[in-house]
Amino acid sequence: MIDNPDYKLTALAGEIGRLLNKCKLSLGVTESATGGLVSHAITNIPGCSAYYLGSVTSYSNHIKQKLLGVSARTLETQGAVSAETACQMASGGRQLLGADICLSDTGIAGPGGETPSKPVGLFYLGLAAPEGVKAFERRFAGSREEIKYQAAMAVLEILKEYLEDTFGE
């Protein structure tokens, strides 16, 4: 059962839930290419309502702009798959949801959609917290499903590392 991807994702979400509860912090999520997979993992944890406020799955640029405040200029000049978009998604989601921390993801899960400068598997993951917002570039390989899973794991690992580093866990 340990090799089951859902089990690993849920186990990581459980560790994060324990840390969020201990630190008395709330969490929101804004997803694009993972399509709700991060939120799914978080809500698999009993009692997650103590820290999890909700999510926005902003697959279209229109929703990224309208709900999360991603600027049209960013989308035109940098594209939906960019560090700038990931940061604006996380910041906008943090504000919209009223969360202490907000995660974001935007990427190309494939099998199509790549460009010469943005290949399948390229993701930008964002974390907005009281100290500021940061984006992380990651590259994944595999099928669409495998890439989405790897991206969900990566953004949760970023959050876990942030919590441990910031709050001395």
C-alpha positions as a Markdown table, in Angstrom:
| # | Residue | x | y | z |
|---|---|---|---|---|
| 1 | Met | 0.0 | 0.0 | 0.0 |
| 2 | Ile | 2.9 | 2.4 | 0.6 |
| 3 | Asp | 3.7 | 2.4 | -3.2 |
| 4 | Asn | 0.1 | 3.7 | -3.8 |
| 5 | Pro | 0.5 | 7.3 | -5.0 |
| 6 | Asp | -2.8 | 8.4 | -3.3 |
| 7 | Tyr | -1.5 | 7.0 | 0.0 |
| 8 | Lys | 1.8 | 9.0 | -0.3 |
| 9 | Leu | 0.0 | 12.2 | -1.2 |
| 10 | Thr | -2.5 | 11.8 | 1.7 |
| 11 | Ala | 0.2 | 10.9 | 4.1 |
| 12 | Leu | 2.1 | 14.1 | 3.2 |
| 13 | Ala | -1.1 | 16.1 | 3.5 |
| 14 | Gly | -1.6 | 14.6 | 7.0 |
| 15 | Glu | 1.9 | 15.7 | 8.1 |
| 16 | Ile | 1.1 | 19.2 | 6.9 |
| 17 | Gly | -2.2 | 19.2 | 8.7 |
| 18 | Arg | -0.5 | 18.4 | 11.9 |
| 19 | Leu | 2.0 | 21.2 | 11.4 |
| 20 | Leu | -0.8 | 23.7 | 10.5 |
| 21 | Asn | -2.8 | 22.8 | 13.5 |
| 22 | Lys | 0.2 | 23.1 | 15.8 |
| 23 | Cys | 1.1 | 26.5 | 14.4 |
| 24 | Lys | -2.6 | 27.6 | 14.3 |
| 25 | Leu | -2.3 | 28.6 | 10.6 |
| 26 | Ser | -4.9 | 28.4 | 7.9 |
| 27 | Leu | -4.4 | 27.2 | 4.3 |
| 28 | Gly | -5.8 | 28.0 | 0.9 |
| 29 | Val | -5.0 | 26.5 | -2.4 |
| 30 | Thr | -5.1 | 27.8 | -6.0 |
| 31 | Glu | -4.6 | 25.1 | -8.6 |
| 32 | Ser | -4.4 | 25.2 | -12.3 |
| 33 | Ala | -2.7 | 22.2 | -13.9 |
| 34 | Thr | -3.3 | 19.8 | -11.0 |
| 35 | Gly | -7.0 | 20.4 | -11.3 |
| 36 | Gly | -7.9 | 19.9 | -7.7 |
| 37 | Leu | -5.5 | 17.1 | -6.8 |
| 38 | Val | -3.8 | 19.1 | -4.0 |
| 39 | Ser | -7.2 | 20.0 | -2.5 |
| 40 | His | -8.3 | 16.4 | -2.8 |
| 41 | Ala | -5.2 | 15.2 | -0.8 |
| 42 | Ile | -5.8 | 17.9 | 1.9 |
| 43 | Thr | -9.5 | 17.1 | 2.3 |
| 44 | Asn | -8.7 | 13.4 | 2.7 |
| 45 | Ile | -7.5 | 14.2 | 6.2 |
| 46 | Pro | -10.1 | 14.0 | 8.9 |
| 47 | Gly | -10.4 | 17.3 | 10.8 |
| 48 | Cys | -8.9 | 19.4 | 8.0 |
| 49 | Ser | -11.6 | 22.0 | 8.4 |
| 50 | Ala | -9.6 | 23.2 | 11.4 |
| 51 | Tyr | -7.0 | 24.7 | 9.0 |
| 52 | Tyr | -8.2 | 24.3 | 5.4 |
| 53 | Leu | -10.3 | 27.2 | 4.1 |
| 54 | Gly | -10.8 | 26.2 | 0.5 |
| 55 | Ser | -9.5 | 26.4 | -3.0 |
| 56 | Val | -9.9 | 27.8 | -6.5 |
| 57 | Thr | -9.2 | 25.7 | -9.5 |
| 58 | Ser | -8.4 | 28.3 | -12.0 |
| 59 | Tyr | -7.8 | 26.4 | -15.2 |
| 60 | Ser | -8.6 | 29.3 | -17.5 |
| 61 | Asn | -6.8 | 32.6 | -17.8 |
| 62 | His | -10.1 | 34.4 | -17.4 |
| 63 | Ile | -10.6 | 32.8 | -13.9 |
| 64 | Lys | -7.0 | 33.5 | -13.0 |
| 65 | Gln | -7.6 | 37.1 | -13.7 |
| 66 | Lys | -11.2 | 37.5 | -12.4 |
| 67 | Leu | -10.9 | 35.6 | -9.1 |
| 68 | Leu | -7.2 | 35.6 | -8.3 |
| 69 | Gly | -6.1 | 39.0 | -9.6 |
| 70 | Val | -3.5 | 37.7 | -12.1 |
| 71 | Ser | -2.8 | 40.6 | -14.3 |
| 72 | Ala | -3.6 | 40.5 | -18.0 |
| 73 | Arg | -0.1 | 42.0 | -18.6 |
| 74 | Thr | 1.5 | 39.0 | -16.8 |
| 75 | Leu | -0.5 | 36.5 | -18.8 |
| 76 | Glu | 0.3 | 38.3 | -22.1 |
| 77 | Thr | 4.1 | 38.8 | -21.4 |
| 78 | Gln | 5.0 | 35.9 | -19.2 |
| 79 | Gly | 2.2 | 33.4 | -19.9 |
| 80 | Ala | 0.0 | 31.3 | -17.7 |
| 81 | Val | 2.9 | 29.0 | -17.0 |
| 82 | Ser | 5.4 | 31.4 | -15.3 |
| 83 | Ala | 6.8 | 32.2 | -11.9 |
| 84 | Glu | 5.0 | 35.6 | -12.0 |
| 85 | Thr | 1.6 | 33.9 | -12.6 |
| 86 | Ala | 2.3 | 31.4 | -9.8 |
| 87 | Cys | 3.1 | 34.2 | -7.4 |
| 88 | Gln | 0.0 | 36.2 | -8.4 |
| 89 | Met | -2.2 | 33.2 | -8.0 |
| 90 | Ala | -0.9 | 32.4 | -4.5 |
| 91 | Ser | -1.1 | 36.1 | -3.4 |
| 92 | Gly | -4.6 | 36.5 | -4.9 |
| 93 | Gly | -5.8 | 33.3 | -3.4 |
| 94 | Arg | -4.4 | 34.2 | 0.0 |
| 95 | Gln | -6.3 | 37.5 | -0.1 |
| 96 | Leu | -9.5 | 36.0 | -1.6 |
| 97 | Leu | -9.7 | 33.1 | 0.9 |
| 98 | Gly | -8.4 | 35.0 | 3.9 |
| 99 | Ala | -5.7 | 32.3 | 4.5 |
| 100 | Asp | -2.5 | 32.6 | 6.4 |
| 101 | Ile | -0.8 | 30.6 | 3.6 |
| 102 | Cys | -1.8 | 29.9 | 0.1 |
| 103 | Leu | -0.3 | 27.5 | -2.4 |
| 104 | Ser | -0.5 | 27.7 | -6.2 |
| 105 | Asp | 0.4 | 25.6 | -9.2 |
| 106 | Thr | 0.5 | 26.3 | -12.9 |
| 107 | Gly | 2.2 | 24.1 | -15.5 |
| 108 | Ile | 2.0 | 21.9 | -18.6 |
| 109 | Ala | 0.9 | 18.4 | -17.7 |
| 110 | Gly | 0.8 | 17.2 | -21.3 |
| 111 | Pro | 0.8 | 15.4 | -23.5 |
| 112 | Gly | 0.3 | 18.5 | -25.6 |
| 113 | Gly | 0.5 | 22.2 | -24.9 |
| 114 | Glu | 4.2 | 22.6 | -24.9 |
| 115 | Thr | 6.2 | 25.4 | -26.6 |
| 116 | Pro | 9.9 | 25.4 | -27.4 |
| 117 | Ser | 10.6 | 27.4 | -24.2 |
| 118 | Lys | 8.0 | 25.6 | -22.1 |
| 119 | Pro | 8.1 | 21.8 | -22.4 |
| 120 | Val | 5.6 | 19.3 | -21.0 |
| 121 | Gly | 6.4 | 18.8 | -17.3 |
| 122 | Leu | 7.4 | 22.4 | -16.6 |
| 123 | Phe | 5.6 | 23.7 | -13.5 |
| 124 | Tyr | 5.7 | 26.8 | -11.3 |
| 125 | Leu | 4.6 | 26.4 | -7.8 |
| 126 | Gly | 3.8 | 29.3 | -5.5 |
| 127 | Leu | 3.7 | 29.9 | -1.8 |
| 128 | Ala | 2.2 | 33.1 | -0.3 |
| 129 | Ala | 2.7 | 33.6 | 3.4 |
| 130 | Pro | 2.9 | 36.6 | 5.8 |
| 131 | Glu | 6.6 | 37.0 | 5.0 |
| 132 | Gly | 5.9 | 37.3 | 1.2 |
| 133 | Val | 5.4 | 35.2 | -1.9 |
| 134 | Lys | 7.8 | 32.9 | -3.7 |
| 135 | Ala | 7.7 | 30.8 | -6.8 |
| 136 | Phe | 9.5 | 27.5 | -7.4 |
| 137 | Glu | 10.3 | 26.0 | -10.8 |
| 138 | Arg | 10.1 | 22.3 | -11.2 |
| 139 | Arg | 10.2 | 19.8 | -14.1 |
| 140 | Phe | 8.5 | 16.5 | -14.1 |
| 141 | Ala | 8.3 | 13.5 | -16.5 |
| 142 | Gly | 5.8 | 10.8 | -17.2 |
| 143 | Ser | 2.2 | 10.6 | -18.2 |
| 144 | Arg | -0.2 | 13.4 | -17.6 |
| 145 | Glu | -1.5 | 11.7 | -14.5 |
| 146 | Glu | 2.1 | 11.1 | -13.2 |
| 147 | Ile | 3.1 | 14.7 | -13.8 |
| 148 | Lys | 0.0 | 16.0 | -12.0 |
| 149 | Tyr | 0.8 | 13.7 | -9.1 |
| 150 | Gln | 4.4 | 14.8 | -8.9 |
| 151 | Ala | 3.4 | 18.5 | -9.0 |
| 152 | Ala | 0.9 | 18.0 | -6.2 |
| 153 | Met | 3.6 | 16.2 | -4.1 |
| 154 | Ala | 6.1 | 18.9 | -4.8 |
| 155 | Val | 3.9 | 21.9 | -3.8 |
| 156 | Leu | 3.0 | 20.0 | -0.6 |
| 157 | Glu | 6.6 | 19.3 | 0.1 |
| 158 | Ile | 7.4 | 23.0 | -0.4 |
| 159 | Leu | 4.7 | 23.8 | 2.2 |
| 160 | Lys | 6.1 | 21.2 | 4.7 |
| 161 | Glu | 9.6 | 22.6 | 4.3 |
| 162 | Tyr | 8.4 | 26.2 | 4.8 |
| 163 | Leu | 6.5 | 25.2 | 8.0 |
| 164 | Glu | 9.4 | 23.3 | 9.4 |
| 165 | Asp | 12.0 | 26.0 | 8.6 |
| 166 | Thr | 9.8 | 28.9 | 9.8 |
| 167 | Phe | 8.3 | 27.3 | 12.9 |
| 168 | Gly | 11.2 | 25.1 | 13.9 |
| 169 | Glu | 9.4 | 21.8 | 13.5 |
